[in-house]
Amino acid sequence: FASPLSFFAATPMGRVLNRFSADLTVVDEQLSVALFETVQLACITTAGLCVACAILPIATVAIPPVIATMFWLRQYTTASMRELKRMD
């Protein structure tokens, strides 16, 4: 990823900034959509858990182990994906 200094000396500053600004525009657009979808999913999940607990109170006993298992699986898959990425 290291560019030689001659690249920056030969390329006009406006062209370099234009490239970075285009990349940042894409990131800004994707970040706002991802944040909205995350908040929306969190609200739907919370509402679903509240309804499940209101209808079936015994569900409150099962929810903490399920959440703990989900967090463990997330950590396991994240570590696995990181190792697979290092192999590339």
C-alpha positions in Angstrom: 0.0 0.0 0.0 3.0 2.3 0.2 3.1 4.7 -2.7 6.4 6.1 -3.9 6.9 9.8 -3.2 7.1 10.3 -7.0 3.4 9.6 -7.2 2.5 12.5 -5.0 5.1 14.7 -6.7 3.7 14.0 -10.2 0.0 13.9 -9.4 -1.8 17.2 -8.9 -3.1 17.7 -5.4 -6.7 18.1 -6.7 -6.7 14.6 -8.3 -5.4 13.0 -5.1 -8.1 14.8 -3.0 -10.8 13.9 -5.5 -10.0 10.2 -5.1 -10.1 10.4 -1.4 -13.3 12.4 -1.3 -15.1 9.9 -3.6 -14.1 7.1 -1.3 -15.3 9.0 1.7 -18.6 9.8 0.0 -19.2 6.0 -0.5 -18.3 5.3 3.2 -20.6 8.1 4.4 -23.5 6.8 2.4 -23.0 3.2 3.4 -22.5 4.1 7.1 -25.8 6.0 7.4 -27.7 3.1 5.8 -25.9 0.5 8.0 -26.6 2.6 11.2 -30.3 2.9 10.3 -30.7 -0.8 9.7 -28.9 -1.6 12.9 -31.1 0.6 15.0 -34.2 -0.7 13.2 -33.2 -4.3 13.8 -32.4 -3.6 17.5 -35.9 -2.1 17.9 -37.6 -5.0 16.2 -35.7 -7.5 18.3 -36.4 -5.7 21.6 -40.1 -5.4 20.7 -40.2 -9.1 19.8 -38.5 -10.1 23.1 -40.9 -7.9 25.1 -44.0 -9.5 23.4 -42.6 -13.0 23.9 -42.0 -12.3 27.6 -45.5 -10.8 28.0 -47.2 -13.7 26.3 -45.0 -16.5 27.7 -43.3 -15.4 31.0 -41.2 -18.6 31.1 -39.4 -17.2 28.0 -37.5 -14.8 30.3 -35.6 -17.8 31.7 -34.5 -18.9 28.2 -33.5 -15.6 26.9 -30.2 -15.0 28.8 -28.6 -18.4 27.8 -29.6 -17.8 24.2 -28.0 -14.3 24.2 -24.9 -15.7 25.8 -24.7 -18.4 23.2 -25.1 -15.8 20.4 -22.2 -13.7 21.8 -20.0 -16.7 22.1 -20.8 -17.7 18.5 -20.1 -14.2 17.3 -16.7 -14.2 19.0 -15.9 -17.6 17.7 -16.8 -16.8 14.1 -15.0 -13.4 14.2 -11.8 -15.1 15.3 -12.2 -17.8 12.6 -12.8 -15.2 9.9 -9.8 -13.2 11.1 -7.6 -16.3 10.8 -9.0 -17.1 7.4 -8.4 -13.6 6.2 -4.8 -13.9 7.3 -4.3 -17.0 5.2 -5.2 -14.9 2.0 
